[in-house]
Amino acid sequence: MIKLAISGCAGKMGSRILSLAFADKEFEVVAALETKGHPSIGSKLGNIKITDDIEAIKLADCLIEFTSPEATIAHIETCSRLKKSIVIGTTGLNDQQKNIISDLAKNVAIVFSPNLSIGVNLLFRLVQEAAHKLPGYSVKIIEAHHVQKKDAPSGTAKQLAQVIKDSTAKNVSDIQSIREGEIIGDHEVIFDSPYDTIKLVHSAKTRDIFAQGALTAAKFLAGKKTGLFSMQDVLENLAKLDYEEKLFNDI
């Protein structure tokens, strides 16, 4: 059983992660954290009291982090000191903060991704393949989220642009961001030529896809001591496990 701490537990994402973790027999939630001054501090979730004391993660094997960039860096430094693995779903980190994460991965195992959804990470692969096969096409990215989302373009849109750049050596300058209503997360990549238009689209129906992805990443980190991993690594592991299960069932 994996002992789990969740930071940002009272937020939209954190609350869904908690609900799914409580229902998953592979996890024991041992710590729930929020920022200092948050109105939920001191209240209880089951038998867990919400705290602002980051040292509470010493009870856990892994921390799932959905907070602000500044809080994430402070928390990962604590994880590094306490030798606790961490899944980072926080967006809006700058290059300096990302470099800190890379450095601390020498001391502790980390999954860091701008989007923890399995479906979106499959989209990354499809876009990579399309960009490689369609070098003469112009590319546009459109992303839409709820009005409360602060960063624009989204971290996922930036990662999609990076995937295309890595495949074609071309920068994607046409990224459109929409902030409207309660949109959970839509991403569309459009490849256009004089002859046809190809669209690759992912639309999130529920935040549970991100929450479940975070828990899958935590399971992936079990037993790992150090290293910086992405959700692509998690996908590869899932495919391997699925293949091994089918192979075992065929014997």
C-alpha positions as a LaTeX table, in Angstrom:
\begin{tabular}{lrrr}
\hline
Residue & $x$ (\AA) & $y$ (\AA) & $z$ (\AA) \\
\hline
Met1 & 0.00 & 0.00 & 0.00 \\
Ile2 & 1.27 & 3.46 & $-0.95$ \\
Lys3 & 1.08 & 6.10 & 1.77 \\
Leu4 & $-0.05$ & 9.31 & 0.10 \\
Ala5 & 0.08 & 13.02 & 0.91 \\
Ile6 & $-1.90$ & 15.52 & $-1.17$ \\
Ser7 & $-1.03$ & 19.21 & $-1.35$ \\
Gly8 & $-3.76$ & 21.58 & $-2.46$ \\
Cys9 & $-6.27$ & 19.10 & $-1.07$ \\
Ala10 & $-9.16$ & 21.58 & $-0.84$ \\
Gly11 & $-8.85$ & 22.74 & $-4.45$ \\
Lys12 & $-10.81$ & 21.43 & $-7.42$ \\
Met13 & $-8.09$ & 18.96 & $-8.36$ \\
Gly14 & $-6.96$ & 18.06 & $-4.86$ \\
Ser15 & $-10.47$ & 17.19 & $-3.70$ \\
Arg16 & $-10.97$ & 14.83 & $-6.65$ \\
Ile17 & $-7.60$ & 13.17 & $-6.04$ \\
Leu18 & $-8.57$ & 12.66 & $-2.40$ \\
Ser19 & $-11.91$ & 11.09 & $-3.32$ \\
Leu20 & $-10.34$ & 8.67 & $-5.79$ \\
Ala21 & $-7.45$ & 7.84 & $-3.44$ \\
Phe22 & $-9.81$ & 7.05 & $-0.55$ \\
Ala23 & $-11.63$ & 4.63 & $-2.88$ \\
Asp24 & $-8.44$ & 2.94 & $-4.14$ \\
Lys25 & $-7.21$ & 0.01 & $-2.03$ \\
Glu26 & $-3.63$ & 0.61 & $-3.21$ \\
Phe27 & $-3.48$ & 3.92 & $-1.31$ \\
Glu28 & $-3.60$ & 5.09 & 2.27 \\
Val29 & $-4.02$ & 8.86 & 2.57 \\
Val30 & $-1.86$ & 9.95 & 5.51 \\
Ala31 & $-1.61$ & 13.73 & 4.99 \\
Ala32 & $-3.73$ & 16.49 & 3.44 \\
Leu33 & $-2.12$ & 19.90 & 3.04 \\
Glu34 & $-3.24$ & 23.43 & 2.22 \\
Thr35 & $-1.60$ & 26.85 & 2.20 \\
Lys36 & $-1.23$ & 28.89 & 5.38 \\
Gly37 & $-4.40$ & 30.81 & 6.20 \\
His38 & $-6.66$ & 28.61 & 4.08 \\
Pro39 & $-10.14$ & 28.36 & 5.67 \\
Ser40 & $-10.07$ & 24.55 & 5.52 \\
Ile41 & $-7.04$ & 24.28 & 7.85 \\
Gly42 & $-7.97$ & 22.17 & 10.87 \\
Ser43 & $-11.03$ & 20.57 & 9.31 \\
Lys44 & $-11.11$ & 16.80 & 8.88 \\
Leu45 & $-11.38$ & 14.58 & 5.82 \\
Gly46 & $-12.26$ & 11.18 & 7.22 \\
Asn47 & $-9.66$ & 10.69 & 9.95 \\
Ile48 & $-7.17$ & 13.11 & 8.30 \\
Lys49 & $-6.90$ & 16.69 & 9.56 \\
Ile50 & $-6.00$ & 19.30 & 6.92 \\
Thr51 & $-2.74$ & 21.02 & 7.85 \\
Asp52 & $-0.41$ & 23.72 & 6.55 \\
Asp53 & 2.64 & 21.94 & 7.99 \\
Ile54 & 4.65 & 20.55 & 5.07 \\
Glu55 & 6.56 & 18.34 & 7.50 \\
Ala56 & 3.43 & 16.16 & 7.58 \\
Ile57 & 4.65 & 14.52 & 4.38 \\
Lys58 & 7.22 & 12.61 & 6.45 \\
Leu59 & 4.38 & 10.13 & 7.05 \\
Ala60 & 3.96 & 9.51 & 3.31 \\
Asp61 & 5.76 & 7.63 & 0.56 \\
Cys62 & 4.66 & 10.07 & $-2.13$ \\
Leu63 & 3.30 & 13.63 & $-2.37$ \\
Ile64 & 0.88 & 14.67 & $-5.12$ \\
Glu65 & 1.30 & 18.40 & $-5.71$ \\
Phe66 & $-1.33$ & 20.72 & $-7.23$ \\
Thr67 & $-0.61$ & 24.20 & $-5.85$ \\
Ser68 & 1.22 & 27.34 & $-6.99$ \\
Pro69 & 4.71 & 27.38 & $-8.54$ \\
Glu70 & 6.21 & 28.98 & $-5.42$ \\
Ala71 & 4.60 & 26.47 & $-3.06$ \\
Thr72 & 5.60 & 23.59 & $-5.33$ \\
Ile73 & 9.28 & 24.52 & $-5.17$ \\
Ala74 & 9.17 & 24.77 & $-1.37$ \\
His75 & 7.40 & 21.42 & $-1.13$ \\
Ile76 & 9.74 & 19.61 & $-3.51$ \\
Glu77 & 12.73 & 20.86 & $-1.53$ \\
Thr78 & 11.14 & 19.31 & 1.57 \\
Cys79 & 10.47 & 16.08 & $-0.35$ \\
Ser80 & 14.11 & 16.01 & $-1.42$ \\
Arg81 & 15.27 & 16.40 & 2.18 \\
Leu82 & 12.88 & 13.72 & 3.46 \\
Lys83 & 13.47 & 11.39 & 0.47 \\
Lys84 & 9.81 & 11.32 & $-0.56$ \\
Ser85 & 8.75 & 10.89 & $-4.19$ \\
Ile86 & 6.51 & 13.53 & $-5.74$ \\
Val87 & 4.01 & 13.87 & $-8.57$ \\
Ile88 & 3.85 & 17.47 & $-9.82$ \\
Gly89 & 0.72 & 18.66 & $-11.62$ \\
Thr90 & 1.27 & 22.35 & $-10.91$ \\
Thr91 & 1.33 & 24.55 & $-14.03$ \\
Gly92 & 2.82 & 27.97 & $-14.72$ \\
Leu93 & 6.36 & 27.16 & $-13.55$ \\
Asn94 & 9.12 & 29.24 & $-15.13$ \\
Asp95 & 12.40 & 27.92 & $-16.54$ \\
Gln96 & 14.31 & 28.60 & $-13.31$ \\
Gln97 & 11.76 & 26.64 & $-11.28$ \\
Lys98 & 11.85 & 23.78 & $-13.80$ \\
Asn99 & 15.64 & 23.69 & $-13.47$ \\
Ile100 & 15.28 & 23.37 & $-9.69$ \\
Ile101 & 12.99 & 20.38 & $-10.22$ \\
Ser102 & 15.55 & 18.79 & $-12.56$ \\
Asp103 & 18.32 & 19.28 & $-10.01$ \\
Leu104 & 16.29 & 17.87 & $-7.11$ \\
Ala105 & 15.43 & 14.78 & $-9.18$ \\
Lys106 & 19.01 & 13.68 & $-8.46$ \\
Asn107 & 17.88 & 13.13 & $-4.86$ \\
Val108 & 14.29 & 11.92 & $-5.23$ \\
Ala109 & 11.96 & 10.37 & $-7.82$ \\
Ile110 & 9.66 & 12.85 & $-9.59$ \\
Val111 & 6.91 & 12.67 & $-12.20$ \\
Phe112 & 6.49 & 16.15 & $-13.69$ \\
Ser113 & 4.07 & 16.89 & $-16.50$ \\
Pro114 & 2.04 & 19.91 & $-17.63$ \\
Asn115 & $-0.89$ & 17.51 & $-17.96$ \\
Leu116 & $-1.35$ & 14.24 & $-16.07$ \\
Ser117 & $-4.19$ & 12.95 & $-18.25$ \\
Ile118 & $-3.38$ & 9.71 & $-20.05$ \\
Gly119 & $-5.45$ & 10.92 & $-23.03$ \\
Val120 & $-3.57$ & 14.20 & $-23.37$ \\
Asn121 & $-0.25$ & 12.40 & $-23.21$ \\
Leu122 & $-1.44$ & 10.17 & $-26.04$ \\
Leu123 & $-2.28$ & 13.41 & $-27.89$ \\
Phe124 & 1.35 & 14.48 & $-27.46$ \\
Arg125 & 2.44 & 11.31 & $-29.27$ \\
Leu126 & $-0.10$ & 11.73 & $-32.07$ \\
Val127 & 0.93 & 15.36 & $-32.59$ \\
Gln128 & 4.60 & 14.34 & $-32.66$ \\
Glu129 & 3.87 & 11.77 & $-35.38$ \\
Ala130 & 1.74 & 14.20 & $-37.40$ \\
Ala131 & 4.33 & 16.98 & $-37.19$ \\
His132 & 7.03 & 14.59 & $-38.37$ \\
Lys133 & 4.94 & 13.39 & $-41.32$ \\
Leu134 & 3.53 & 16.83 & $-42.28$ \\
Pro135 & 6.53 & 19.19 & $-42.30$ \\
Gly136 & 5.01 & 21.50 & $-44.93$ \\
Tyr137 & 1.78 & 22.14 & $-43.05$ \\
Ser138 & 1.10 & 25.27 & $-41.02$ \\
Val139 & 0.17 & 24.57 & $-37.40$ \\
Lys140 & $-2.23$ & 26.29 & $-35.02$ \\
Ile141 & $-3.01$ & 25.40 & $-31.40$ \\
Ile142 & $-6.26$ & 26.37 & $-29.68$ \\
Glu143 & $-6.74$ & 25.78 & $-25.95$ \\
Ala144 & $-9.77$ & 26.59 & $-23.81$ \\
His145 & $-10.18$ & 26.50 & $-20.02$ \\
His146 & $-12.37$ & 27.88 & $-17.24$ \\
Val147 & $-12.16$ & 31.56 & $-16.32$ \\
Gln148 & $-10.29$ & 30.82 & $-13.07$ \\
Lys149 & $-7.23$ & 29.42 & $-14.87$ \\
Lys150 & $-4.47$ & 32.00 & $-14.50$ \\
Asp151 & $-1.74$ & 30.90 & $-16.92$ \\
Ala152 & $-2.18$ & 31.37 & $-20.68$ \\
Pro153 & $-1.26$ & 29.66 & $-22.89$ \\
Ser154 & $-1.78$ & 26.55 & $-20.82$ \\
Gly155 & 1.17 & 24.35 & $-19.93$ \\
Thr156 & $-0.31$ & 21.68 & $-22.18$ \\
Ala157 & $-0.46$ & 24.06 & $-25.15$ \\
Lys158 & 3.17 & 25.02 & $-24.54$ \\
Gln159 & 4.14 & 21.35 & $-24.41$ \\
Leu160 & 2.28 & 20.69 & $-27.67$ \\
Ala161 & 4.21 & 23.54 & $-29.27$ \\
Gln162 & 7.47 & 22.09 & $-27.93$ \\
Val163 & 6.61 & 18.64 & $-29.33$ \\
Ile164 & 6.07 & 20.21 & $-32.75$ \\
Lys165 & 9.30 & 22.21 & $-32.52$ \\
Asp166 & 11.25 & 19.08 & $-31.57$ \\
Ser167 & 9.83 & 17.28 & $-34.63$ \\
Thr168 & 10.13 & 20.08 & $-37.21$ \\
Ala169 & 12.58 & 22.66 & $-35.75$ \\
Lys170 & 9.79 & 25.23 & $-36.28$ \\
Asn171 & 8.26 & 27.44 & $-33.62$ \\
Val172 & 4.46 & 27.49 & $-33.33$ \\
Ser173 & 3.59 & 31.17 & $-33.12$ \\
Asp174 & $-0.18$ & 30.74 & $-33.51$ \\
Ile175 & $-1.51$ & 29.69 & $-30.10$ \\
Gln176 & $-5.00$ & 30.86 & $-29.16$ \\
Ser177 & $-6.13$ & 30.82 & $-25.51$ \\
Ile178 & $-9.78$ & 30.97 & $-24.45$ \\
Arg179 & $-10.95$ & 31.50 & $-20.86$ \\
Glu180 & $-14.67$ & 30.92 & $-20.63$ \\
Gly181 & $-17.23$ & 29.51 & $-18.21$ \\
Glu182 & $-16.34$ & 26.20 & $-16.55$ \\
Ile183 & $-14.44$ & 24.54 & $-19.41$ \\
Ile184 & $-12.28$ & 21.83 & $-17.83$ \\
Gly185 & $-9.73$ & 21.67 & $-20.63$ \\
Asp186 & $-9.90$ & 21.53 & $-24.44$ \\
His187 & $-6.87$ & 21.33 & $-26.74$ \\
Glu188 & $-6.94$ & 21.34 & $-30.54$ \\
Val189 & $-3.96$ & 21.13 & $-32.89$ \\
Ile190 & $-4.71$ & 22.07 & $-36.49$ \\
Phe191 & $-2.42$ & 21.08 & $-39.37$ \\
Asp192 & $-3.37$ & 23.03 & $-42.50$ \\
Ser193 & $-2.32$ & 22.96 & $-46.15$ \\
Pro194 & $-3.85$ & 24.23 & $-49.42$ \\
Tyr195 & $-5.25$ & 20.73 & $-49.94$ \\
Asp196 & $-6.59$ & 19.60 & $-46.58$ \\
Thr197 & $-6.92$ & 20.29 & $-42.87$ \\
Ile198 & $-6.15$ & 17.76 & $-40.14$ \\
Lys199 & $-7.35$ & 18.32 & $-36.57$ \\
Leu200 & $-6.27$ & 16.47 & $-33.44$ \\
Val201 & $-8.49$ & 17.25 & $-30.46$ \\
His202 & $-8.72$ & 16.33 & $-26.79$ \\
Ser203 & $-11.60$ & 17.49 & $-24.58$ \\
Ala204 & $-11.72$ & 16.72 & $-20.88$ \\
Lys205 & $-15.18$ & 15.79 & $-19.61$ \\
Thr206 & $-14.23$ & 15.59 & $-15.94$ \\
Arg207 & $-11.30$ & 16.50 & $-13.72$ \\
Asp208 & $-11.13$ & 12.86 & $-12.73$ \\
Ile209 & $-8.94$ & 12.17 & $-15.79$ \\
Phe210 & $-6.23$ & 14.36 & $-14.25$ \\
Ala211 & $-6.80$ & 12.99 & $-10.76$ \\
Gln212 & $-6.64$ & 9.39 & $-11.96$ \\
Gly213 & $-3.51$ & 10.22 & $-13.96$ \\
Ala214 & $-1.88$ & 11.62 & $-10.82$ \\
Leu215 & $-2.65$ & 8.43 & $-8.90$ \\
Thr216 & $-1.34$ & 6.30 & $-11.77$ \\
Ala217 & 1.87 & 8.35 & $-11.68$ \\
Ala218 & 2.16 & 7.80 & $-7.92$ \\
Lys219 & 1.89 & 4.04 & $-8.47$ \\
Phe220 & 4.57 & 4.29 & $-11.16$ \\
Leu221 & 6.96 & 5.96 & $-8.68$ \\
Ala222 & 6.59 & 3.20 & $-6.08$ \\
Gly223 & 10.02 & 1.71 & $-5.44$ \\
Lys224 & 11.89 & 4.36 & $-7.44$ \\
Lys225 & 14.52 & 6.33 & $-5.51$ \\
Thr226 & 15.62 & 9.07 & $-7.92$ \\
Gly227 & 15.01 & 10.39 & $-11.42$ \\
Leu228 & 12.88 & 12.84 & $-13.38$ \\
Phe229 & 10.04 & 11.14 & $-15.26$ \\
Ser230 & 7.22 & 12.35 & $-17.49$ \\
Met231 & 3.78 & 10.93 & $-18.15$ \\
Gln232 & 5.25 & 9.45 & $-21.33$ \\
Asp233 & 7.31 & 7.20 & $-19.05$ \\
Val234 & 4.13 & 6.31 & $-17.17$ \\
Leu235 & 2.41 & 5.49 & $-20.49$ \\
Glu236 & 5.28 & 3.24 & $-21.52$ \\
Asn237 & 5.05 & 1.43 & $-18.19$ \\
Leu238 & 1.29 & 0.95 & $-18.56$ \\
Ala239 & 1.77 & $-0.52$ & $-22.04$ \\
Lys240 & 4.46 & $-2.87$ & $-20.70$ \\
Leu241 & 2.27 & $-4.01$ & $-17.81$ \\
Asp242 & $-0.66$ & $-4.58$ & $-20.17$ \\
Tyr243 & 1.54 & $-6.63$ & $-22.51$ \\
Glu244 & 2.92 & $-8.71$ & $-19.63$ \\
Glu245 & $-0.59$ & $-9.33$ & $-18.28$ \\
Lys246 & $-1.81$ & $-10.53$ & $-21.69$ \\
Leu247 & 1.28 & $-12.69$ & $-22.09$ \\
Phe248 & 0.71 & $-14.25$ & $-18.65$ \\
Asn249 & $-2.96$ & $-14.89$ & $-19.44$ \\
Asp250 & $-2.02$ & $-16.61$ & $-22.71$ \\
Ile251 & 0.36 & $-19.05$ & $-21.00$ \\
\hline
\end{tabular}
